[in-house]
């Protein structure tokens, strides 16, 4: 059953455009024709979820299945969540607007250790049982199968095992359609919930926790014979064509087209879980990357694209691919961004593909402040390479660089911590040129937390040491100019470590933390609330002793030996710890063997650097083979001639004035979102919009006036200035083809460039208001209208831009007023001032006048702007 979204999504809800489900790229399939109905539910706010590449790819792949339907849902903002609870309305999917409980499968992305509380919040808002046990015994027979995927789900699903019917481990592109087919067959055969889950447990990559149990030793083993002892992580070939999809109305966290160029990383950084969980490395065919971006930029209208990989610089075709794309899109004012760069591979070729009219920030991650510690963690970066990369960025025009470091790494001494400050001082002194602004740095200091399936998974850190080392760095950083530093909160790092390497006993902790208010814990605004909730939940579960080990440091195989004992050999140190003891995640077969992780830990103790097996010899981690595949590396390609950085067209040769409407759901799109929508539609239509000058060129789009959020209109005006002439009728036809139907174009006229803009000559606006006043008959409304017309003064106190109070007469701003009709409500038309110098008569002003003459409270039910009126010139 569809939810009455129109009653929930009003102008009072923050960014209601998040929940409309009608953005470009949204897929609307026939509900009744689908054999399986999915809802991919991203447990973060829309701005995060709708720009997540994995979310977009899986949404597109599932909707490409002829008999499967995939909708979406996101964590609602606090205001909408409160409204859902107050109205007893279950959480809904954005496209079909159906309750989540009506779907066959709900899939959650679990990519962060503390993210499960957001999932519980969404399940509670959907009015669904939180645990698989409750769902199995519920009186309601039709409850969706609820599963999780993502990096955290793959690395260690045990802390979350109570909440999910199954987990999808590894890459989802192949396994999710297979799951859909099994569910469709199970529905057709009339299987019950347990029978269907047993069928799913036979699918490689699917883990059904209710068929497994934790033993006294800590191992997780099957509790029935017909399920596999180990669950295989799925590996899929990247499919960049499915990256082209959603183009949200609202600005998102990654507001651009993102295309994956390489999946997997074999650098072997010993702290890095993604590098271990995504092997083998798989390069995407360069021509496929180029075609996808060229097609995607024109299909979406984005002005920026990003190439994505765990280590983009290890995609050896990057310089050739990046320059080829920039050359092809040279005249379209488009820029490229990349995630954190391998500083040792950063050179002028990569600098060229990153530059442009909107040169973005550049990020490097040295991780450690000394060569000794970088060797222990197998970073594979020398001081000389670090300086060369940063210096190249400075010489290519970057005055500010972001750097990422970690503290608390295994083997770290105070000298290594202070080495971070020394490294920054050294880089600043080396990157200096007379007459030029000196290099500045934005530095993030993260707290190392050991992760499952890495060589450091047996290590433990001390949060007390984190705090001490942060203070060491703060004291050092005070002496460095041009430095902005952000420290990760120690308390949240401790919680991530505690939950990320936990077992099934933590299910009670997660549930209690959510009950106590833990959610959106990755946002800094929530830190105090989140920490207290998690701490209280740990106490309630009787696991405080376990958490205290994290606070004090459970053990550290790198710790310095005391003075009265001889230093131990690597073999003796390892013998002190039972590295063969069962771990909660040992039943997850990632391909990287536990034997190899122990071997690499030994090499870390000896500060031995292991080379990247994508470009060097195999070191037998266990991944390569028939189950997981092999490294696929594209060799370097010839680098095309660089045509130069793109320049935005700033010429103004024509101005077109457009009259348009803003109807239906688009009333819930803000003014800034409307400008973004026009910009992208112009790009998709290949219309020659002119750009402003400056560091961040903007399209010359000038609406006459901002329409208030929630108000519809049939008479808006906007000026477009072009760098090439275009026939007005052709402009209207091409632009209208790229706009939603609720944004109709009524008329396009050419206006002389020397004439005033619509913004300058805007004079009046005509509105129709629907107003309610309880218990009043139609005759009273006409009397009140006449009283307003006959009253010469309606004083109103306003403020100038400088903040000074000013008394104005609203009656002087009212030109026409009439009652259109009355029944239980009144419809009133008026024409009032609407100038951009602040001389306005807003709908709320007329409501105030009605209340003044009637002595009664009025409710504005609806406002519509019929048209804007420009001053006649000459």
Residue pairs with C-beta under 8 A, 6 or more apart in sequence:
1 98
1 99
1 102
2 96
2 97
2 98
3 89
3 90
3 92
3 97
3 98
3 99
5 19
5 92
5 97
7 87
8 80
8 83
8 84
8 87
8 89
9 16
9 19
9 20
9 80
9 668
10 16
10 710
11 668
11 708
11 709
11 710
11 711
12 79
13 19
13 77
13 79
13 80
13 83
14 77
14 79
15 46
15 47
15 77
15 250
15 670
16 668
16 709
16 710
17 248
17 249
17 250
17 668
17 669
17 670
17 673
18 45
18 46
18 47
18 50
18 74
18 77
18 250
19 46
19 74
19 76
19 80
19 94
20 94
20 249
20 665
20 668
21 71
21 72
21 93
21 94
21 95
21 96
21 97
22 95
22 665
22 740
23 50
23 246
23 247
23 248
23 249
24 246
24 247
24 300
24 301
24 680
25 244
25 245
25 246
25 247
25 300
26 94
26 95
26 246
27 59
27 60
27 63
27 70
27 95
28 95
28 96
29 63
29 69
30 69
31 37
31 69
31 96
31 98
33 67
34 67
34 68
34 69
35 67
35 68
35 184
35 187
35 188
36 67
36 68
36 69
36 104
36 105
36 180
36 181
36 183
36 184
36 187
37 68
37 69
37 70
37 71
37 102
37 103
37 104
37 105
38 62
38 68
38 69
38 70
38 71
38 103
38 104
38 105
38 106
38 107
38 176
38 180
39 70
39 71
39 72
39 73
39 93
39 100
39 103
39 105
39 106
39 107
39 144
40 55
40 58
40 59
40 62
40 70
40 71
40 72
40 73
40 107
40 109
41 72
41 73
41 74
41 100
41 106
41 107
41 108
41 119
41 122
42 48
42 49
42 50
42 52
42 55
42 72
42 73
42 74
42 75
42 108
42 109
43 49
43 75
43 108
43 109
43 110
43 115
43 118
43 119
43 121
43 122
44 74
44 75
44 115
44 118
44 520
45 74
45 75
45 76
45 77
45 520
46 74
46 248
46 250
46 252
47 248
47 250
47 251
47 252
47 253
48 252
48 253
49 55
49 72
49 74
49 75
49 109
50 56
50 72
50 74
50 246
50 248
50 252
51 248
51 252
51 253
51 254
51 255
51 258
52 109
52 254
53 243
53 254
53 258
53 260
53 308
54 109
54 150
54 172
55 72
55 109
56 242
56 243
56 245
56 246
57 173
57 239
57 242
57 243
57 245
58 70
58 107
58 172
58 173
58 176
59 70
59 72
59 245
59 246
60 242
60 244
60 245
61 173
61 176
61 177
61 239
61 242
62 68
62 69
62 70
62 176
62 177
62 180
63 69
63 70
64 242
65 177
65 180
67 184
68 177
68 180
68 184
71 93
71 94
71 95
71 96
71 98
71 103
72 93
72 94
72 95
73 91
73 92
73 93
73 94
73 100
73 122
74 94
75 118
75 121
75 122
75 520
76 84
76 91
76 125
81 121
81 125
83 89
84 90
84 91
84 125
85 125
90 99
90 100
90 101
90 125
90 126
90 127
91 99
91 100
91 122
91 125
91 126
91 127
92 98
92 99
92 100
93 100
93 103
99 126
99 127
100 106
100 122
100 126
100 128
100 144
101 126
101 127
101 128
101 142
101 143
101 144
103 144
104 144
104 145
104 183
104 187
105 144
105 145
105 146
105 147
105 179
105 180
105 183
106 126
106 128
106 144
106 145
106 146
106 147
107 147
107 148
107 149
107 168
107 176
108 119
108 122
108 146
108 147
108 148
108 149
108 150
108 164
109 148
109 149
109 150
110 116
110 119
110 148
110 149
110 150
110 151
110 152
110 153
110 160
111 150
111 151
111 152
111 153
112 152
112 496
112 522
113 152
113 495
113 496
113 499
113 500
114 492
114 495
114 496
114 499
114 518
114 521
114 522
114 530
114 534
115 152
115 521
115 522
116 159
116 160
116 163
116 510
116 514
117 510
117 513
117 514
117 518
117 519
117 521
118 519
118 520
119 148
119 163
120 130
120 163
120 510
120 511
120 514
120 519
121 514
121 519
123 129
123 130
123 146
123 163
124 130
128 135
128 143
128 144
128 146
129 135
129 138
129 143
130 163
130 511
131 162
131 163
131 507
132 146
132 162
132 163
132 164
132 165
132 209
132 210
133 162
133 210
135 143
135 146
135 165
135 193
136 193
136 194
136 210
143 193
145 165
145 166
145 183
145 193
145 196
145 197
145 200
146 163
146 164
146 165
147 164
147 165
147 166
147 167
147 168
147 179
148 157
148 160
148 163
148 164
148 167
148 168
149 167
149 168
149 169
149 172
149 176
151 273
151 274
151 277
152 160
152 500
153 160
153 167
153 168
153 169
154 167
154 169
154 170
154 233
154 277
154 588
154 590
155 273
155 277
155 451
155 452
155 453
155 500
155 585
155 588
155 590
156 452
156 500
156 501
156 502
156 584
156 585
156 588
157 164
157 167
157 169
157 207
157 209
157 585
157 588
158 209
158 214
158 220
158 502
158 503
158 504
158 506
158 584
158 585
159 499
159 500
159 502
159 503
159 504
159 506
159 507
159 509
159 510
159 584
160 507
160 510
161 209
161 212
161 504
161 507
162 209
162 504
162 507
162 511
163 507
163 510
163 511
164 209
165 193
165 197
165 208
165 210
166 197
166 200
166 201
166 206
166 207
166 208
166 209
167 206
167 207
167 209
168 175
168 176
168 179
168 205
168 206
168 234
169 205
169 206
169 207
169 231
169 232
169 233
169 234
169 588
170 205
170 232
170 233
170 234
170 235
170 236
170 277
170 590
171 234
171 235
171 236
171 263
172 234
172 236
173 236
173 237
173 239
173 242
174 234
174 236
175 203
175 204
175 205
175 206
175 234
175 236
178 203
179 200
179 203
179 206
182 196
182 199
182 200
182 203
183 196
183 200
185 199
186 195
186 196
186 199
191 199
197 208
197 210
197 211
198 208
198 211
198 226
198 227
200 206
200 208
201 207
201 208
201 211
201 226
201 227
201 228
202 227
204 232
204 234
205 231
205 232
205 233
205 234
206 231
207 231
207 588
208 227
211 222
211 223
211 224
211 227
212 220
212 221
212 222
212 223
212 227
212 587
213 220
213 221
213 223
214 220
214 503
214 504
214 584
215 221
215 582
217 581
217 582
218 503
218 581
218 582
218 583
218 584
219 582
219 586
219 587
220 503
220 582
220 584
220 586
220 587
221 229
221 587
222 228
222 229
229 587
230 587
230 588
230 589
231 587
231 588
231 589
232 589
232 627
233 277
233 588
233 589
233 590
233 591
233 628
235 280
235 591
235 627
235 628
235 629
237 282
238 260
238 262
238 263
238 282
238 284
240 259
240 260
240 261
240 284
240 288
240 289
240 292
241 288
241 292
243 257
243 258
243 259
243 260
243 292
243 296
244 257
244 292
244 295
244 296
244 299
244 300
247 300
247 301
247 302
247 680
248 255
249 669
249 673
249 676
249 677
250 669
250 670
250 673
251 672
251 673
251 676
254 306
255 302
255 304
256 302
256 303
256 304
256 305
256 306
256 337
257 293
257 296
257 297
257 300
257 302
257 304
257 305
257 306
258 305
258 306
258 307
258 308
259 289
259 292
259 293
259 296
259 305
259 306
259 307
259 308
260 284
260 307
260 308
260 309
261 283
261 284
261 289
261 307
261 308
261 309
261 312
261 315
261 318
261 321
262 281
262 282
262 283
262 284
262 309
262 310
262 311
262 312
262 314
262 315
263 278
263 281
263 282
263 284
263 309
264 278
264 279
264 280
264 281
264 282
264 310
264 631
265 272
265 274
265 275
265 278
265 279
265 281
265 309
265 310
265 311
265 314
266 275
266 279
266 280
266 281
266 612
266 613
266 614
266 631
267 275
267 311
267 314
267 378
267 380
267 612
268 275
268 378
268 380
268 600
268 610
268 611
268 612
268 613
268 619
269 275
269 367
269 377
269 378
269 379
269 380
270 376
270 377
270 378
270 410
270 454
270 455
270 456
270 600
270 601
270 604
271 367
271 377
271 406
271 409
271 448
271 450
271 451
271 454
271 456
272 451
272 454
273 451
273 452
273 453
273 454
274 310
275 310
276 453
276 454
276 590
276 592
277 453
277 590
278 310
279 591
279 592
279 621
279 623
279 628
280 623
280 624
280 628
280 629
280 630
280 631
280 632
281 314
281 614
281 631
281 632
281 633
282 629
282 631
282 632
283 315
283 316
283 317
283 632
283 633
283 634
284 634
285 634
286 317
286 320
286 321
286 634
286 637
289 307
289 321
290 321
290 324
290 325
290 328
293 305
293 325
294 325
294 328
294 329
296 302
296 305
297 305
297 329
297 332
297 334
297 683
298 683
298 684
298 686
299 684
300 680
300 684
301 679
301 680
301 681
301 682
301 683
301 684
301 738
302 334
302 680
302 683
303 333
303 334
303 335
303 358
303 679
303 680
303 683
304 334
304 335
304 336
304 337
304 358
305 325
305 334
305 336
305 337
306 336
306 337
306 338
306 339
307 315
307 318
307 321
307 322
307 336
307 338
308 339
309 315
309 339
311 342
312 318
312 338
312 339
312 341
312 342
313 341
313 342
313 344
313 345
313 346
313 350
314 342
314 345
314 612
314 614
315 321
315 634
316 633
316 634
316 635
316 636
316 637
317 634
317 635
317 636
317 637
318 350
318 353
319 347
319 349
319 350
319 352
319 353
319 636
319 639
320 636
320 637
320 638
320 639
320 640
321 637
322 336
322 349
322 350
322 352
322 353
322 354
323 349
323 352
323 353
323 639
323 640
323 642
324 640
325 336
325 353
326 334
326 336
326 352
326 353
326 356
326 643
326 646
327 640
327 641
327 642
327 643
329 646
330 643
330 644
330 646
331 646
331 649
332 646
332 683
333 357
333 646
333 648
333 649
333 691
333 697
334 356
334 646
335 356
335 357
335 358
335 359
335 360
335 646
336 353
336 354
336 356
337 354
337 360
338 350
338 354
339 363
340 363
340 364
340 365
340 404
341 350
341 362
341 363
341 364
341 389
343 364
343 365
343 366
343 381
343 385
343 386
343 389
343 390
344 380
344 381
344 382
344 385
344 386
344 388
344 389
345 389
346 364
346 389
346 392
346 393
347 392
348 392
348 396
349 639
351 392
351 393
351 396
351 397
352 396
352 642
352 645
354 360
354 362
355 396
355 397
355 645
356 645
356 646
357 645
357 646
357 647
357 648
357 696
357 697
358 695
358 696
358 697
359 397
359 398
359 695
361 400
361 401
361 402
361 442
362 393
362 398
362 401
362 402
363 401
363 402
363 403
363 404
364 386
364 389
364 390
364 401
364 402
364 403
364 404
365 403
365 404
365 405
366 374
366 379
366 381
366 386
366 403
366 404
366 405
366 423
367 374
367 377
367 379
367 381
367 404
367 405
367 406
367 409
368 374
368 376
368 377
368 379
368 405
368 406
368 409
368 412
368 416
368 419
368 420
369 405
369 416
369 417
369 418
369 419
369 420
369 421
369 422
369 423
370 415
370 416
370 419
370 423
371 382
371 383
372 411
372 416
372 607
373 409
373 411
373 412
373 416
373 419
374 380
374 381
375 607
375 608
375 609
376 409
376 410
376 411
376 604
376 607
377 409
377 410
377 604
378 600
378 603
378 604
378 609
378 610
380 609
380 611
380 612
383 423
386 423
386 427
387 426
387 427
387 430
390 401
390 427
390 430
390 431
390 439
391 430
391 431
393 401
394 401
394 431
394 433
394 439
399 437
399 438
399 439
399 440
400 439
400 440
400 441
400 442
401 439
401 440
401 441
401 442
402 441
402 442
402 443
402 444
403 424
403 441
403 442
403 443
403 444
404 443
404 444
404 446
405 420
405 443
405 444
405 445
405 446
406 445
406 446
406 447
406 448
407 417
407 420
407 445
407 446
407 447
407 448
407 466
407 469
407 470
407 473
408 447
408 448
408 449
408 461
408 462
408 465
408 466
408 469
409 416
409 448
410 448
410 456
410 459
410 556
410 557
410 558
410 604
411 558
411 604
411 605
411 607
412 469
412 558
414 469
414 472
417 469
417 472
417 473
418 472
418 473
418 476
420 443
420 445
420 473
420 476
421 473
421 476
421 477
421 480
424 441
424 443
424 480
424 483
425 480
427 439
427 441
428 438
428 439
428 441
428 480
428 482
431 438
431 439
432 438
432 439
438 482
439 482
440 482
440 483
440 484
441 482
441 483
441 484
442 484
442 485
442 486
443 477
443 483
443 484
443 485
443 486
444 485
444 486
444 488
445 470
445 473
445 485
445 486
445 487
445 488
446 488
446 493
447 461
447 463
447 466
447 488
447 490
447 493
448 461
449 461
449 493
449 496
449 497
449 500
450 456
450 457
450 458
450 459
450 460
450 461
450 497
450 501
451 457
451 500
451 501
452 500
452 501
452 583
452 584
452 585
453 585
453 588
453 590
453 592
453 597
454 597
455 597
455 598
455 600
455 601
455 604
456 601
456 604
457 501
457 583
457 597
458 557
458 577
458 579
458 601
459 556
459 557
459 558
460 497
460 549
460 550
460 553
460 554
460 555
460 556
461 497
461 550
461 553
461 556
462 550
462 551
462 552
462 553
462 556
463 490
463 491
463 493
463 494
463 550
463 551
464 551
464 552
464 553
465 553
466 490
466 493
467 490
470 487
470 490
473 485
473 487
474 485
474 487
477 483
477 485
489 524
489 527
489 531
491 527
491 531
492 521
492 522
492 527
492 530
492 531
494 547
494 550
494 551
495 521
495 530
495 531
495 534
497 550
498 506
498 538
498 546
498 547
498 550
499 506
499 509
499 510
501 583
501 584
502 509
502 584
503 584
504 584
505 541
505 543
506 541
506 543
508 537
508 540
508 541
509 534
509 537
509 538
509 540
509 541
509 543
510 537
511 537
512 536
512 537
512 540
512 541
513 530
513 533
513 534
513 536
513 537
514 533
515 537
516 532
516 533
516 536
516 537
517 529
517 530
517 533
518 529
518 530
518 533
518 534
518 537
519 526
519 530
520 526
520 530
521 527
521 530
521 534
535 547
538 544
538 546
538 547
555 577
557 573
557 574
557 576
557 577
557 601
557 605
558 605
561 567
561 568
568 576
570 602
570 605
570 606
573 605
574 598
574 601
574 602
574 605
579 598
579 601
586 594
591 621
591 622
591 623
591 625
591 627
591 628
592 621
592 622
592 623
593 621
593 622
595 622
596 619
596 620
596 621
596 622
600 610
603 610
610 619
611 617
611 619
613 619
613 621
613 631
614 631
614 633
615 633
618 624
624 630
624 631
648 691
648 692
648 693
648 697
649 688
649 690
649 691
649 723
650 690
650 691
650 692
650 693
650 697
650 723
651 690
651 723
652 690
652 700
652 721
652 722
652 723
652 753
653 690
653 722
653 723
653 724
653 725
653 753
654 721
654 722
654 724
654 725
654 726
654 750
654 753
655 719
655 720
655 721
655 722
655 750
655 751
655 752
655 753
655 755
655 757
656 719
656 720
656 722
656 726
656 728
656 731
656 748
656 749
656 750
656 751
657 717
657 718
657 719
657 748
657 749
657 750
657 751
657 758
658 717
658 718
658 719
658 720
658 732
658 735
658 745
658 747
658 748
659 715
659 716
659 717
659 745
659 746
659 747
659 748
660 716
660 717
660 718
660 743
660 744
660 745
660 746
661 712
661 713
661 714
661 715
661 716
661 742
661 743
661 744
661 746
662 669
662 674
662 707
662 711
662 712
662 713
662 716
662 742
662 743
663 712
663 713
663 714
663 742
663 743
663 744
664 712
664 742
665 742
666 674
666 740
666 742
666 743
667 709
667 710
667 711
667 712
668 709
668 710
669 677
669 709
670 709
671 703
671 706
671 707
671 709
674 703
674 707
675 701
675 703
677 739
677 740
677 743
678 699
678 701
678 718
679 689
679 699
679 701
681 735
681 738
681 739
682 689
682 699
682 701
682 720
682 735
682 738
684 738
685 734
685 735
685 737
685 738
686 734
687 720
687 722
687 726
687 731
687 734
687 735
688 722
688 723
688 724
688 726
689 699
689 700
689 701
689 720
689 721
689 722
689 723
690 699
690 700
690 721
690 722
690 723
691 697
691 698
691 699
691 700
691 723
692 698
692 699
692 700
700 719
700 720
700 721
701 718
701 719
701 720
702 718
702 719
702 720
702 721
702 757
702 758
702 759
703 716
703 717
703 718
703 719
703 758
703 759
704 716
704 717
704 718
704 719
704 758
704 759
704 762
704 868
704 870
705 716
705 717
705 759
705 762
705 765
705 834
705 836
705 868
707 713
707 716
707 865
708 842
708 863
710 863
711 843
711 863
711 864
711 865
712 864
712 865
713 864
713 865
713 866
714 746
714 864
714 865
714 866
714 867
715 766
715 865
715 866
715 867
715 868
716 865
716 868
717 758
717 762
717 868
717 870
718 758
719 751
719 757
719 758
719 759
720 731
721 753
728 748
728 749
728 750
729 748
731 748
732 745
732 747
732 748
735 745
736 744
736 745
739 745
755 873
756 873
758 868
758 870
759 836
760 836
761 870
761 871
761 873
762 834
762 835
762 836
762 868
762 869
762 870
762 871
763 833
763 834
763 835
763 869
763 870
763 871
764 815
764 831
764 832
764 833
764 834
764 868
764 869
765 831
765 832
765 833
765 834
765 865
765 867
765 868
765 869
766 816
766 829
766 830
766 831
766 865
766 866
766 867
766 869
767 829
767 830
767 831
767 832
767 843
767 846
767 863
767 864
767 865
767 866
768 820
768 827
768 828
768 829
768 863
768 864
768 866
769 827
769 828
769 829
769 830
769 843
769 846
769 847
769 860
769 862
769 863
769 864
770 825
770 826
770 827
770 860
770 861
770 862
770 863
771 825
771 826
771 827
771 828
771 847
771 850
771 858
771 859
771 860
771 861
772 824
772 825
772 826
772 858
772 859
772 861
773 780
773 781
773 826
773 850
773 854
773 856
773 857
773 858
773 859
776 856
777 822
778 822
778 823
778 826
780 854
781 819
781 822
781 826
781 828
782 819
782 822
784 850
784 853
784 854
785 817
785 818
785 819
785 828
787 853
788 794
788 811
788 814
788 817
788 849
788 850
788 853
789 817
791 811
791 849
791 853
792 811
793 809
793 811
794 809
794 810
794 811
794 848
794 849
794 852
795 807
795 808
795 809
795 810
796 807
796 808
796 809
796 810
796 845
796 848
797 805
797 806
797 807
797 808
798 805
798 806
798 807
798 808
798 838
799 805
799 806
800 806
800 838
801 838
810 841
810 845
810 848
810 849
811 849
813 832
813 833
813 839
813 840
813 841
813 845
814 830
814 831
814 832
814 841
814 846
814 849
815 831
815 832
815 833
816 829
816 830
816 831
817 828
817 829
817 830
817 831
817 846
818 828
818 829
818 830
819 826
819 827
819 828
820 827
820 828
820 829
821 827
825 861
828 846
829 866
830 841
830 846
831 869
832 840
832 841
832 842
832 845
832 846
833 839
833 840
833 841
834 840
834 841
834 868
834 869
843 860
843 863
844 860
847 858
847 860
850 858
851 857
851 858
